[in-house]
Amino acid sequence: MKERKYIAISIKHSDSGKNSIVYWGTRTKDDEERCKSGYTHDVENCELYAEEDFNRNIYPVVHNVKSISGLMKEYKDTDTVLVLLYEWKQILAKDNEKMRAKRQKKGANTLCKGDKVVMHTCGEASHYHGKIWTCTCDSYDNYGTELVFLDGFSGAFATEYLQVVNIDGISEKEKEMIINAPITPECFEKWKDYHYEEIKVEKFPHPYEKDKTCEIHLYPTSCFEGLIRDCEVIRQKYLETKNEHYLDILLHLLPESYRMTKTN
């Protein structure tokens, strides 16, 4: 099977100065026909191609891209170029970091278009626990409150309840080693050395009746095993769909120690 690891960037329709990069197609499954129609600004859901899907004399394959502006300048007379997805995401991550540092130095807003974030310490964070959102614009000030729009969320969201998740810089080697190995309890040997006991929390506020309390029982071992099962389901879902969103979720859930073990 041809290895799908390239995205097609339309130089003709993109404008790096306006942070508007245009990609080809919509992501398909491996057994479906490659999509070569339509455009999108979403790097997570644009089509993935193999080198053999294009005539390289017409659509060049570009490696070792240094910057967005550099690519646009060098290939300004070219309609479309193919770039490695993981390499391009590293470029986007670095570009956002530079932009964020520049904005912070000026005292400006801190989230950039394309940033990956998770919600925290708010009601929505409980409802969307662990969900990774993509900023669709730079954050902006609205009467003293910094807001940003998130892809798939209705309305603007306060940035004080968002935390940037910096996972775009993952290497292709690390990615392959993580997604190709089943996630099982045996992968976390150190957990077997601990002796977990039931945790009993008394006089916990009742969720519906104000003057009553209730008890909550937590079983750490069961919670941990449930997380492992969920991670394995997500890994299988990524292998099935090749949708980078599932990889983002998986990397967010897996502890750093696990990633270091798999890649060292």
C-alpha positions, 0 to 999 in steps of 0.5 A: 500500500502506498504510504500517505504522508503528504499534504498538498498546499495550494501556493496559488490560493494561499497568503502567508501574510494573512495566515491563510494557508489553503490545502487540497481535499478532504481526508479519506480512508485508505480504501477510498479514492483520493480526494483532489477537489475542493480546498480547506484551511484545516490541516487536520482534515485535508487530504493525505497523499502518497508521492505516487498520487501526483506528477512530480514534474508538475507538483514538486515534493518539498522536504526540509521546509524552513518557514511558511514565508520561505516556502511561499517565496521560493515556489511563488510561481508554482500552483501546488506543492507536496509537503510532509504532514508531520514536518509542516505541523512542526513549522506551524507550531514554531510559527505560532510560538514565535507569534505568541512570544511577539504578542506577549512582549507587546502585551497583546493577546496570547492565542493564535489561529491554529493553536490546540487548546483544552478547557479547564476550571469551568463548567464546559471543561467537565462536559468536554473533558479531554477534548482538544479544540483548534483556535480558528482566529487569533484571540482578541479583547472584548471589553477587557475579556480576552476571547477566541473562537474554537472550531466546532464550538458555538460562540467565542470562549474566554482564553483564561479557561484554555490551556495550549497543548503543544503536541504538533512537534511530534516526530514521525518516528515517535508517532509511528512507534506509539500508534503501531504498539497496542496499549495494554496494562503491561506497558506500564510496569511501574504501576504494579509496584503500588498498592492501591486502596479504596479512597472514601470521601464523606460529606460530598455535596449532593449534586441535586439537593442543597442540604444533603451530602453523599459519599463517593468511592474512587478505585484508582486501579479501575480508573487507570485500567479504564483509561488504558482501554480508552487509549487503545480504542482511540489508537485503533480509531486513528489506524482506521481513519488516519484522522490526526484528531485521534492522534492528538487526543491519544498524545494528550491522554498518554503520560509523558513517561509512556512516550519516553519509554516507547521512543527511547 
